[in-house]
Amino acid sequence: MNQATLASTDTDKAIKTLLSNRVLIPMTCDHCQQDTDVSMETLQSSSTFMCEHCYQVRSFVPAELEVLQLLLTQTGYRITG
Ligand SMILES: [Zn+2]
């Protein structure tokens, strides 16, 4: 029975990890209005992303990241398999 509890926890963790690390989100640059694909991992670890078109760096506050992650989950960004 302990095994089952443990497995369930591991699955939850794995889903969160997959979601946060692998999903690329097109972020629109404030400067040139072009999209750059950024992973949640990058956003969470540095709270910034650099535009690949004009190299402008955009910063995020934690609240923005939380909203972003919530939106992604709600719009079906769920990794299966
Ligand atoms: Zn740009």
PDB file of the backbone (N, CA, C, O) and the ligand in Angstrom, with CONECT records:
HET     ZN  A 101       1
ATOM      1  N   MET A   1       0.834  -1.208   0.000  1.00  0.00           N
ATOM      2  CA  MET A   1       0.000   0.000   0.000  1.00  0.00           C
ATOM      3  C   MET A   1       0.871   1.261   0.000  1.00  0.00           C
ATOM      4  O   MET A   1       0.524   2.265  -0.622  1.00  0.00           O
ATOM      5  N   ASN A   2       1.986   1.197   0.693  1.00  0.00           N
ATOM      6  CA  ASN A   2       2.932   2.308   0.656  1.00  0.00           C
ATOM      7  C   ASN A   2       3.413   2.573  -0.767  1.00  0.00           C
ATOM      8  O   ASN A   2       3.634   3.711  -1.178  1.00  0.00           O
ATOM      9  N   GLN A   3       3.562   1.496  -1.481  1.00  0.00           N
ATOM     10  CA  GLN A   3       4.036   1.562  -2.861  1.00  0.00           C
ATOM     11  C   GLN A   3       3.109   2.433  -3.718  1.00  0.00           C
ATOM     12  O   GLN A   3       3.565   3.252  -4.516  1.00  0.00           O
ATOM     13  N   ALA A   4       1.810   2.238  -3.534  1.00  0.00           N
ATOM     14  CA  ALA A   4       0.815   2.958  -4.338  1.00  0.00           C
ATOM     15  C   ALA A   4       0.884   4.468  -4.067  1.00  0.00           C
ATOM     16  O   ALA A   4       0.831   5.279  -4.991  1.00  0.00           O
ATOM     17  N   THR A   5       1.000   4.820  -2.803  1.00  0.00           N
ATOM     18  CA  THR A   5       1.090   6.226  -2.429  1.00  0.00           C
ATOM     19  C   THR A   5       2.317   6.874  -3.062  1.00  0.00           C
ATOM     20  O   THR A   5       2.271   7.987  -3.586  1.00  0.00           O
ATOM     21  N   LEU A   6       3.403   6.136  -2.987  1.00  0.00           N
ATOM     22  CA  LEU A   6       4.661   6.640  -3.514  1.00  0.00           C
ATOM     23  C   LEU A   6       4.572   6.855  -5.026  1.00  0.00           C
ATOM     24  O   LEU A   6       5.014   7.878  -5.549  1.00  0.00           O
ATOM     25  N   ALA A   7       3.992   5.870  -5.715  1.00  0.00           N
ATOM     26  CA  ALA A   7       3.876   5.942  -7.172  1.00  0.00           C
ATOM     27  C   ALA A   7       3.060   7.156  -7.595  1.00  0.00           C
ATOM     28  O   ALA A   7       3.402   7.851  -8.552  1.00  0.00           O
ATOM     29  N   SER A   8       1.988   7.396  -6.871  1.00  0.00           N
ATOM     30  CA  SER A   8       1.118   8.518  -7.203  1.00  0.00           C
ATOM     31  C   SER A   8       1.859   9.847  -7.052  1.00  0.00           C
ATOM     32  O   SER A   8       1.716  10.747  -7.879  1.00  0.00           O
ATOM     33  N   THR A   9       2.641   9.954  -5.998  1.00  0.00           N
ATOM     34  CA  THR A   9       3.423  11.173  -5.783  1.00  0.00           C
ATOM     35  C   THR A   9       4.440  11.369  -6.902  1.00  0.00           C
ATOM     36  O   THR A   9       4.632  12.476  -7.404  1.00  0.00           O
ATOM     37  N   ASP A  10       5.080  10.276  -7.277  1.00  0.00           N
ATOM     38  CA  ASP A  10       6.075  10.352  -8.349  1.00  0.00           C
ATOM     39  C   ASP A  10       5.458  10.812  -9.659  1.00  0.00           C
ATOM     40  O   ASP A  10       6.055  11.592 -10.401  1.00  0.00           O
ATOM     41  N   THR A  11       4.255  10.322  -9.934  1.00  0.00           N
ATOM     42  CA  THR A  11       3.581  10.694 -11.170  1.00  0.00           C
ATOM     43  C   THR A  11       3.264  12.188 -11.181  1.00  0.00           C
ATOM     44  O   THR A  11       3.490  12.871 -12.180  1.00  0.00           O
ATOM     45  N   ASP A  12       2.750  12.679 -10.085  1.00  0.00           N
ATOM     46  CA  ASP A  12       2.444  14.107  -9.985  1.00  0.00           C
ATOM     47  C   ASP A  12       3.683  14.952 -10.251  1.00  0.00           C
ATOM     48  O   ASP A  12       3.641  15.953 -10.965  1.00  0.00           O
ATOM     49  N   LYS A  13       4.777  14.518  -9.658  1.00  0.00           N
ATOM     50  CA  LYS A  13       6.027  15.237  -9.803  1.00  0.00           C
ATOM     51  C   LYS A  13       6.514  15.198 -11.247  1.00  0.00           C
ATOM     52  O   LYS A  13       6.981  16.200 -11.790  1.00  0.00           O
ATOM     53  N   ALA A  14       6.395  14.015 -11.861  1.00  0.00           N
ATOM     54  CA  ALA A  14       6.852  13.844 -13.237  1.00  0.00           C
ATOM     55  C   ALA A  14       6.048  14.731 -14.182  1.00  0.00           C
ATOM     56  O   ALA A  14       6.609  15.351 -15.086  1.00  0.00           O
ATOM     57  N   ILE A  15       4.747  14.792 -13.975  1.00  0.00           N
ATOM     58  CA  ILE A  15       3.902  15.630 -14.836  1.00  0.00           C
ATOM     59  C   ILE A  15       4.305  17.092 -14.712  1.00  0.00           C
ATOM     60  O   ILE A  15       4.418  17.803 -15.711  1.00  0.00           O
ATOM     61  N   LYS A  16       4.518  17.529 -13.495  1.00  0.00           N
ATOM     62  CA  LYS A  16       4.916  18.923 -13.278  1.00  0.00           C
ATOM     63  C   LYS A  16       6.255  19.226 -13.939  1.00  0.00           C
ATOM     64  O   LYS A  16       6.450  20.283 -14.539  1.00  0.00           O
ATOM     65  N   THR A  17       7.171  18.268 -13.813  1.00  0.00           N
ATOM     66  CA  THR A  17       8.492  18.473 -14.398  1.00  0.00           C
ATOM     67  C   THR A  17       8.397  18.562 -15.912  1.00  0.00           C
ATOM     68  O   THR A  17       8.987  19.450 -16.527  1.00  0.00           O
ATOM     69  N   LEU A  18       7.653  17.638 -16.510  1.00  0.00           N
ATOM     70  CA  LEU A  18       7.496  17.646 -17.957  1.00  0.00           C
ATOM     71  C   LEU A  18       6.873  18.943 -18.428  1.00  0.00           C
ATOM     72  O   LEU A  18       7.316  19.555 -19.401  1.00  0.00           O
ATOM     73  N   LEU A  19       5.837  19.346 -17.716  1.00  0.00           N
ATOM     74  CA  LEU A  19       5.132  20.559 -18.092  1.00  0.00           C
ATOM     75  C   LEU A  19       6.053  21.768 -18.005  1.00  0.00           C
ATOM     76  O   LEU A  19       6.077  22.605 -18.907  1.00  0.00           O
ATOM     77  N   SER A  20       6.806  21.853 -16.920  1.00  0.00           N
ATOM     78  CA  SER A  20       7.610  23.055 -16.730  1.00  0.00           C
ATOM     79  C   SER A  20       8.849  23.083 -17.611  1.00  0.00           C
ATOM     80  O   SER A  20       9.311  24.158 -17.993  1.00  0.00           O
ATOM     81  N   ASN A  21       9.389  21.919 -17.937  1.00  0.00           N
ATOM     82  CA  ASN A  21      10.645  21.933 -18.675  1.00  0.00           C
ATOM     83  C   ASN A  21      10.496  21.898 -20.188  1.00  0.00           C
ATOM     84  O   ASN A  21      11.288  22.508 -20.906  1.00  0.00           O
ATOM     85  N   ARG A  22       9.500  21.196 -20.669  1.00  0.00           N
ATOM     86  CA  ARG A  22       9.481  20.905 -22.096  1.00  0.00           C
ATOM     87  C   ARG A  22       8.609  21.833 -22.924  1.00  0.00           C
ATOM     88  O   ARG A  22       8.826  21.984 -24.126  1.00  0.00           O
ATOM     89  N   VAL A  23       7.643  22.442 -22.298  1.00  0.00           N
ATOM     90  CA  VAL A  23       6.723  23.264 -23.068  1.00  0.00           C
ATOM     91  C   VAL A  23       7.393  24.552 -23.509  1.00  0.00           C
ATOM     92  O   VAL A  23       7.932  25.304 -22.698  1.00  0.00           O
ATOM     93  N   LEU A  24       7.346  24.788 -24.809  1.00  0.00           N
ATOM     94  CA  LEU A  24       7.874  26.045 -25.327  1.00  0.00           C
ATOM     95  C   LEU A  24       6.719  27.011 -25.548  1.00  0.00           C
ATOM     96  O   LEU A  24       5.717  26.677 -26.182  1.00  0.00           O
ATOM     97  N   ILE A  25       6.878  28.192 -25.022  1.00  0.00           N
ATOM     98  CA  ILE A  25       5.817  29.185 -25.106  1.00  0.00           C
ATOM     99  C   ILE A  25       6.281  30.321 -26.012  1.00  0.00           C
ATOM    100  O   ILE A  25       7.357  30.883 -25.803  1.00  0.00           O
ATOM    101  N   PRO A  26       5.481  30.660 -27.010  1.00  0.00           N
ATOM    102  CA  PRO A  26       5.851  31.806 -27.833  1.00  0.00           C
ATOM    103  C   PRO A  26       5.622  33.104 -27.082  1.00  0.00           C
ATOM    104  O   PRO A  26       4.480  33.475 -26.809  1.00  0.00           O
ATOM    105  N   MET A  27       6.706  33.797 -26.747  1.00  0.00           N
ATOM    106  CA  MET A  27       6.607  35.060 -26.048  1.00  0.00           C
ATOM    107  C   MET A  27       6.798  36.194 -27.051  1.00  0.00           C
ATOM    108  O   MET A  27       7.721  36.174 -27.864  1.00  0.00           O
ATOM    109  N   THR A  28       5.913  37.177 -26.979  1.00  0.00           N
ATOM    110  CA  THR A  28       6.024  38.293 -27.903  1.00  0.00           C
ATOM    111  C   THR A  28       6.923  39.373 -27.319  1.00  0.00           C
ATOM    112  O   THR A  28       6.747  39.810 -26.182  1.00  0.00           O
ATOM    113  N   CYS A  29       7.877  39.784 -28.117  1.00  0.00           N
ATOM    114  CA  CYS A  29       8.824  40.799 -27.684  1.00  0.00           C
ATOM    115  C   CYS A  29       8.146  42.167 -27.637  1.00  0.00           C
ATOM    116  O   CYS A  29       7.418  42.545 -28.556  1.00  0.00           O
ATOM    117  N   ASP A  30       8.394  42.895 -26.562  1.00  0.00           N
ATOM    118  CA  ASP A  30       7.823  44.237 -26.425  1.00  0.00           C
ATOM    119  C   ASP A  30       8.454  45.208 -27.407  1.00  0.00           C
ATOM    120  O   ASP A  30       7.859  46.218 -27.784  1.00  0.00           O
ATOM    121  N   HIS A  31       9.655  44.884 -27.806  1.00  0.00           N
ATOM    122  CA  HIS A  31      10.436  45.805 -28.620  1.00  0.00           C
ATOM    123  C   HIS A  31      10.139  45.649 -30.117  1.00  0.00           C
ATOM    124  O   HIS A  31       9.843  46.636 -30.790  1.00  0.00           O
ATOM    125  N   CYS A  32      10.216  44.417 -30.645  1.00  0.00           N
ATOM    126  CA  CYS A  32      10.045  44.225 -32.088  1.00  0.00           C
ATOM    127  C   CYS A  32       8.770  43.459 -32.441  1.00  0.00           C
ATOM    128  O   CYS A  32       8.487  43.245 -33.620  1.00  0.00           O
ATOM    129  N   GLN A  33       8.000  43.046 -31.437  1.00  0.00           N
ATOM    130  CA  GLN A  33       6.713  42.374 -31.637  1.00  0.00           C
ATOM    131  C   GLN A  33       6.838  41.012 -32.316  1.00  0.00           C
ATOM    132  O   GLN A  33       5.859  40.510 -32.867  1.00  0.00           O
ATOM    133  N   GLN A  34       8.006  40.419 -32.286  1.00  0.00           N
ATOM    134  CA  GLN A  34       8.189  39.096 -32.858  1.00  0.00           C
ATOM    135  C   GLN A  34       8.164  38.052 -31.745  1.00  0.00           C
ATOM    136  O   GLN A  34       8.473  38.344 -30.590  1.00  0.00           O
ATOM    137  N   ASP A  35       7.790  36.831 -32.118  1.00  0.00           N
ATOM    138  CA  ASP A  35       7.703  35.767 -31.120  1.00  0.00           C
ATOM    139  C   ASP A  35       9.016  35.002 -30.971  1.00  0.00           C
ATOM    140  O   ASP A  35       9.714  34.717 -31.944  1.00  0.00           O
ATOM    141  N   THR A  36       9.316  34.688 -29.739  1.00  0.00           N
ATOM    142  CA  THR A  36      10.459  33.833 -29.437  1.00  0.00           C
ATOM    143  C   THR A  36       9.969  32.684 -28.575  1.00  0.00           C
ATOM    144  O   THR A  36       9.276  32.907 -27.582  1.00  0.00           O
ATOM    145  N   ASP A  37      10.320  31.455 -28.943  1.00  0.00           N
ATOM    146  CA  ASP A  37       9.908  30.309 -28.134  1.00  0.00           C
ATOM    147  C   ASP A  37      10.798  30.166 -26.916  1.00  0.00           C
ATOM    148  O   ASP A  37      12.019  30.046 -27.024  1.00  0.00           O
ATOM    149  N   VAL A  38      10.161  30.180 -25.752  1.00  0.00           N
ATOM    150  CA  VAL A  38      10.897  30.092 -24.500  1.00  0.00           C
ATOM    151  C   VAL A  38      10.325  28.941 -23.683  1.00  0.00           C
ATOM    152  O   VAL A  38       9.108  28.757 -23.652  1.00  0.00           O
ATOM    153  N   SER A  39      11.172  28.169 -23.027  1.00  0.00           N
ATOM    154  CA  SER A  39      10.676  27.089 -22.189  1.00  0.00           C
ATOM    155  C   SER A  39      10.370  27.606 -20.796  1.00  0.00           C
ATOM    156  O   SER A  39      10.953  28.590 -20.341  1.00  0.00           O
ATOM    157  N   MET A  40       9.446  26.927 -20.123  1.00  0.00           N
ATOM    158  CA  MET A  40       9.104  27.288 -18.752  1.00  0.00           C
ATOM    159  C   MET A  40      10.335  27.207 -17.864  1.00  0.00           C
ATOM    160  O   MET A  40      10.489  27.974 -16.914  1.00  0.00           O
ATOM    161  N   GLU A  41      11.209  26.262 -18.192  1.00  0.00           N
ATOM    162  CA  GLU A  41      12.432  26.094 -17.404  1.00  0.00           C
ATOM    163  C   GLU A  41      13.241  27.390 -17.403  1.00  0.00           C
ATOM    164  O   GLU A  41      13.708  27.843 -16.358  1.00  0.00           O
ATOM    165  N   THR A  42      13.396  27.969 -18.576  1.00  0.00           N
ATOM    166  CA  THR A  42      14.142  29.215 -18.700  1.00  0.00           C
ATOM    167  C   THR A  42      13.463  30.329 -17.914  1.00  0.00           C
ATOM    168  O   THR A  42      14.105  31.077 -17.177  1.00  0.00           O
ATOM    169  N   LEU A  43      12.153  30.417 -18.089  1.00  0.00           N
ATOM    170  CA  LEU A  43      11.411  31.483 -17.415  1.00  0.00           C
ATOM    171  C   LEU A  43      11.496  31.342 -15.903  1.00  0.00           C
ATOM    172  O   LEU A  43      11.643  32.328 -15.181  1.00  0.00           O
ATOM    173  N   GLN A  44      11.402  30.086 -15.429  1.00  0.00           N
ATOM    174  CA  GLN A  44      11.401  29.879 -13.986  1.00  0.00           C
ATOM    175  C   GLN A  44      12.787  30.046 -13.379  1.00  0.00           C
ATOM    176  O   GLN A  44      12.922  30.540 -12.260  1.00  0.00           O
ATOM    177  N   SER A  45      13.809  29.639 -14.108  1.00  0.00           N
ATOM    178  CA  SER A  45      15.142  29.703 -13.525  1.00  0.00           C
ATOM    179  C   SER A  45      15.741  31.109 -13.587  1.00  0.00           C
ATOM    180  O   SER A  45      16.445  31.527 -12.668  1.00  0.00           O
ATOM    181  N   SER A  46      15.463  31.832 -14.666  1.00  0.00           N
ATOM    182  CA  SER A  46      16.093  33.142 -14.796  1.00  0.00           C
ATOM    183  C   SER A  46      15.094  34.299 -14.690  1.00  0.00           C
ATOM    184  O   SER A  46      15.485  35.449 -14.491  1.00  0.00           O
ATOM    185  N   SER A  47      13.792  33.981 -14.827  1.00  0.00           N
ATOM    186  CA  SER A  47      12.739  34.999 -14.830  1.00  0.00           C
ATOM    187  C   SER A  47      12.913  36.010 -15.962  1.00  0.00           C
ATOM    188  O   SER A  47      12.356  37.107 -15.919  1.00  0.00           O
ATOM    189  N   THR A  48      13.686  35.631 -16.967  1.00  0.00           N
ATOM    190  CA  THR A  48      13.858  36.508 -18.119  1.00  0.00           C
ATOM    191  C   THR A  48      13.882  35.672 -19.395  1.00  0.00           C
ATOM    192  O   THR A  48      14.102  34.462 -19.349  1.00  0.00           O
ATOM    193  N   PHE A  49      13.657  36.322 -20.522  1.00  0.00           N
ATOM    194  CA  PHE A  49      13.948  35.672 -21.790  1.00  0.00           C
ATOM    195  C   PHE A  49      14.526  36.719 -22.722  1.00  0.00           C
ATOM    196  O   PHE A  49      14.231  37.909 -22.609  1.00  0.00           O
ATOM    197  N   MET A  50      15.359  36.252 -23.647  1.00  0.00           N
ATOM    198  CA  MET A  50      15.970  37.185 -24.583  1.00  0.00           C
ATOM    199  C   MET A  50      15.350  36.975 -25.958  1.00  0.00           C
ATOM    200  O   MET A  50      15.277  35.851 -26.454  1.00  0.00           O
ATOM    201  N   CYS A  51      14.912  38.055 -26.557  1.00  0.00           N
ATOM    202  CA  CYS A  51      14.338  38.000 -27.892  1.00  0.00           C
ATOM    203  C   CYS A  51      15.416  37.547 -28.883  1.00  0.00           C
ATOM    204  O   CYS A  51      16.526  38.079 -28.909  1.00  0.00           O
ATOM    205  N   GLU A  52      15.055  36.548 -29.697  1.00  0.00           N
ATOM    206  CA  GLU A  52      16.048  36.043 -30.648  1.00  0.00           C
ATOM    207  C   GLU A  52      16.135  36.922 -31.893  1.00  0.00           C
ATOM    208  O   GLU A  52      16.966  36.678 -32.768  1.00  0.00           O
ATOM    209  N   HIS A  53      15.300  37.920 -31.976  1.00  0.00           N
ATOM    210  CA  HIS A  53      15.296  38.804 -33.144  1.00  0.00           C
ATOM    211  C   HIS A  53      16.064  40.102 -32.888  1.00  0.00           C
ATOM    212  O   HIS A  53      16.837  40.548 -33.736  1.00  0.00           O
ATOM    213  N   CYS A  54      15.850  40.698 -31.733  1.00  0.00           N
ATOM    214  CA  CYS A  54      16.522  41.985 -31.470  1.00  0.00           C
ATOM    215  C   CYS A  54      17.356  41.943 -30.186  1.00  0.00           C
ATOM    216  O   CYS A  54      17.974  42.939 -29.811  1.00  0.00           O
ATOM    217  N   TYR A  55      17.370  40.766 -29.506  1.00  0.00           N
ATOM    218  CA  TYR A  55      18.186  40.550 -28.300  1.00  0.00           C
ATOM    219  C   TYR A  55      17.785  41.435 -27.126  1.00  0.00           C
ATOM    220  O   TYR A  55      18.585  41.702 -26.229  1.00  0.00           O
ATOM    221  N   GLN A  56      16.559  41.876 -27.146  1.00  0.00           N
ATOM    222  CA  GLN A  56      16.032  42.615 -26.012  1.00  0.00           C
ATOM    223  C   GLN A  56      15.684  41.618 -24.908  1.00  0.00           C
ATOM    224  O   GLN A  56      15.096  40.571 -25.179  1.00  0.00           O
ATOM    225  N   VAL A  57      16.039  41.936 -23.681  1.00  0.00           N
ATOM    226  CA  VAL A  57      15.743  41.042 -22.567  1.00  0.00           C
ATOM    227  C   VAL A  57      14.491  41.513 -21.845  1.00  0.00           C
ATOM    228  O   VAL A  57      14.346  42.687 -21.505  1.00  0.00           O
ATOM    229  N   ARG A  58      13.587  40.557 -21.622  1.00  0.00           N
ATOM    230  CA  ARG A  58      12.338  40.859 -20.941  1.00  0.00           C
ATOM    231  C   ARG A  58      12.341  40.126 -19.597  1.00  0.00           C
ATOM    232  O   ARG A  58      12.678  38.944 -19.537  1.00  0.00           O
ATOM    233  N   SER A  59      11.970  40.818 -18.530  1.00  0.00           N
ATOM    234  CA  SER A  59      11.924  40.205 -17.205  1.00  0.00           C
ATOM    235  C   SER A  59      10.492  39.882 -16.806  1.00  0.00           C
ATOM    236  O   SER A  59       9.541  40.539 -17.230  1.00  0.00           O
ATOM    237  N   PHE A  60      10.369  38.865 -15.988  1.00  0.00           N
ATOM    238  CA  PHE A  60       9.061  38.482 -15.477  1.00  0.00           C
ATOM    239  C   PHE A  60       9.052  38.559 -13.973  1.00  0.00           C
ATOM    240  O   PHE A  60      10.044  38.233 -13.322  1.00  0.00           O
ATOM    241  N   VAL A  61       7.934  38.991 -13.415  1.00  0.00           N
ATOM    242  CA  VAL A  61       7.760  38.903 -11.970  1.00  0.00           C
ATOM    243  C   VAL A  61       7.075  37.559 -11.692  1.00  0.00           C
ATOM    244  O   VAL A  61       6.378  37.030 -12.557  1.00  0.00           O
ATOM    245  N   PRO A  62       7.273  37.004 -10.482  1.00  0.00           N
ATOM    246  CA  PRO A  62       6.711  35.690 -10.170  1.00  0.00           C
ATOM    247  C   PRO A  62       5.219  35.586 -10.442  1.00  0.00           C
ATOM    248  O   PRO A  62       4.753  34.531 -10.873  1.00  0.00           O
ATOM    249  N   ALA A  63       4.461  36.637 -10.205  1.00  0.00           N
ATOM    250  CA  ALA A  63       3.019  36.597 -10.425  1.00  0.00           C
ATOM    251  C   ALA A  63       2.696  36.347 -11.899  1.00  0.00           C
ATOM    252  O   ALA A  63       1.750  35.627 -12.221  1.00  0.00           O
ATOM    253  N   GLU A  64       3.480  36.941 -12.779  1.00  0.00           N
ATOM    254  CA  GLU A  64       3.273  36.743 -14.211  1.00  0.00           C
ATOM    255  C   GLU A  64       3.512  35.291 -14.600  1.00  0.00           C
ATOM    256  O   GLU A  64       2.777  34.724 -15.409  1.00  0.00           O
ATOM    257  N   LEU A  65       4.545  34.699 -14.017  1.00  0.00           N
ATOM    258  CA  LEU A  65       4.859  33.308 -14.305  1.00  0.00           C
ATOM    259  C   LEU A  65       3.745  32.378 -13.844  1.00  0.00           C
ATOM    260  O   LEU A  65       3.407  31.408 -14.522  1.00  0.00           O
ATOM    261  N   GLU A  66       3.186  32.687 -12.689  1.00  0.00           N
ATOM    262  CA  GLU A  66       2.108  31.853 -12.163  1.00  0.00           C
ATOM    263  C   GLU A  66       0.895  31.908 -13.067  1.00  0.00           C
ATOM    264  O   GLU A  66       0.272  30.882 -13.341  1.00  0.00           O
ATOM    265  N   VAL A  67       0.556  33.102 -13.531  1.00  0.00           N
ATOM    266  CA  VAL A  67      -0.578  33.268 -14.442  1.00  0.00           C
ATOM    267  C   VAL A  67      -0.324  32.510 -15.733  1.00  0.00           C
ATOM    268  O   VAL A  67      -1.208  31.833 -16.259  1.00  0.00           O
ATOM    269  N   LEU A  68       0.884  32.634 -16.228  1.00  0.00           N
ATOM    270  CA  LEU A  68       1.271  31.971 -17.464  1.00  0.00           C
ATOM    271  C   LEU A  68       1.114  30.464 -17.353  1.00  0.00           C
ATOM    272  O   LEU A  68       0.569  29.811 -18.243  1.00  0.00           O
ATOM    273  N   GLN A  69       1.599  29.927 -16.247  1.00  0.00           N
ATOM    274  CA  GLN A  69       1.532  28.490 -16.043  1.00  0.00           C
ATOM    275  C   GLN A  69       0.082  28.020 -15.905  1.00  0.00           C
ATOM    276  O   GLN A  69      -0.289  26.952 -16.392  1.00  0.00           O
ATOM    277  N   LEU A  70      -0.707  28.823 -15.246  1.00  0.00           N
ATOM    278  CA  LEU A  70      -2.124  28.510 -15.075  1.00  0.00           C
ATOM    279  C   LEU A  70      -2.825  28.481 -16.431  1.00  0.00           C
ATOM    280  O   LEU A  70      -3.602  27.572 -16.723  1.00  0.00           O
ATOM    281  N   LEU A  71      -2.541  29.485 -17.248  1.00  0.00           N
ATOM    282  CA  LEU A  71      -3.131  29.574 -18.580  1.00  0.00           C
ATOM    283  C   LEU A  71      -2.744  28.369 -19.426  1.00  0.00           C
ATOM    284  O   LEU A  71      -3.580  27.797 -20.126  1.00  0.00           O
ATOM    285  N   LEU A  72      -1.484  27.992 -19.357  1.00  0.00           N
ATOM    286  CA  LEU A  72      -0.998  26.856 -20.129  1.00  0.00           C
ATOM    287  C   LEU A  72      -1.728  25.580 -19.741  1.00  0.00           C
ATOM    288  O   LEU A  72      -2.117  24.787 -20.598  1.00  0.00           O
ATOM    289  N   THR A  73      -1.907  25.394 -18.450  1.00  0.00           N
ATOM    290  CA  THR A  73      -2.592  24.205 -17.963  1.00  0.00           C
ATOM    291  C   THR A  73      -4.046  24.198 -18.429  1.00  0.00           C
ATOM    292  O   THR A  73      -4.576  23.165 -18.839  1.00  0.00           O
ATOM    293  N   GLN A  74      -4.673  25.354 -18.361  1.00  0.00           N
ATOM    294  CA  GLN A  74      -6.087  25.450 -18.734  1.00  0.00           C
ATOM    295  C   GLN A  74      -6.304  25.282 -20.229  1.00  0.00           C
ATOM    296  O   GLN A  74      -7.345  24.779 -20.650  1.00  0.00           O
ATOM    297  N   THR A  75      -5.335  25.699 -21.034  1.00  0.00           N
ATOM    298  CA  THR A  75      -5.508  25.610 -22.477  1.00  0.00           C
ATOM    299  C   THR A  75      -5.040  24.262 -23.032  1.00  0.00           C
ATOM    300  O   THR A  75      -4.923  24.088 -24.245  1.00  0.00           O
ATOM    301  N   GLY A  76      -4.774  23.311 -22.131  1.00  0.00           N
ATOM    302  CA  GLY A  76      -4.501  21.958 -22.596  1.00  0.00           C
ATOM    303  C   GLY A  76      -3.050  21.642 -22.860  1.00  0.00           C
ATOM    304  O   GLY A  76      -2.745  20.658 -23.534  1.00  0.00           O
ATOM    305  N   TYR A  77      -2.153  22.449 -22.347  1.00  0.00           N
ATOM    306  CA  TYR A  77      -0.738  22.132 -22.469  1.00  0.00           C
ATOM    307  C   TYR A  77      -0.384  21.058 -21.451  1.00  0.00           C
ATOM    308  O   TYR A  77       0.296  21.314 -20.457  1.00  0.00           O
ATOM    309  N   ARG A  78      -0.859  19.864 -21.722  1.00  0.00           N
ATOM    310  CA  ARG A  78      -0.607  18.774 -20.798  1.00  0.00           C
ATOM    311  C   ARG A  78       0.126  17.697 -21.583  1.00  0.00           C
ATOM    312  O   ARG A  78      -0.347  17.244 -22.626  1.00  0.00           O
ATOM    313  N   ILE A  79       1.250  17.302 -21.091  1.00  0.00           N
ATOM    314  CA  ILE A  79       2.054  16.316 -21.808  1.00  0.00           C
ATOM    315  C   ILE A  79       1.607  14.913 -21.420  1.00  0.00           C
ATOM    316  O   ILE A  79       1.628  14.551 -20.243  1.00  0.00           O
ATOM    317  N   THR A  80       1.206  14.133 -22.403  1.00  0.00           N
ATOM    318  CA  THR A  80       0.785  12.757 -22.119  1.00  0.00           C
ATOM    319  C   THR A  80       1.731  11.786 -22.808  1.00  0.00           C
ATOM    320  O   THR A  80       2.435  12.128 -23.758  1.00  0.00           O
ATOM    321  N   GLY A  81       1.719  10.585 -22.302  1.00  0.00           N
ATOM    322  CA  GLY A  81       2.585   9.538 -22.890  1.00  0.00           C
ATOM    323  C   GLY A  81       3.944   9.720 -22.360  1.00  0.00           C
ATOM    324  O   GLY A  81       4.849   8.961 -22.707  1.00  0.00           O
TER     325      GLY A  81
HETATM  326 ZN    ZN A 101      12.588  41.620 -30.179  1.00  0.00          ZN2+
END
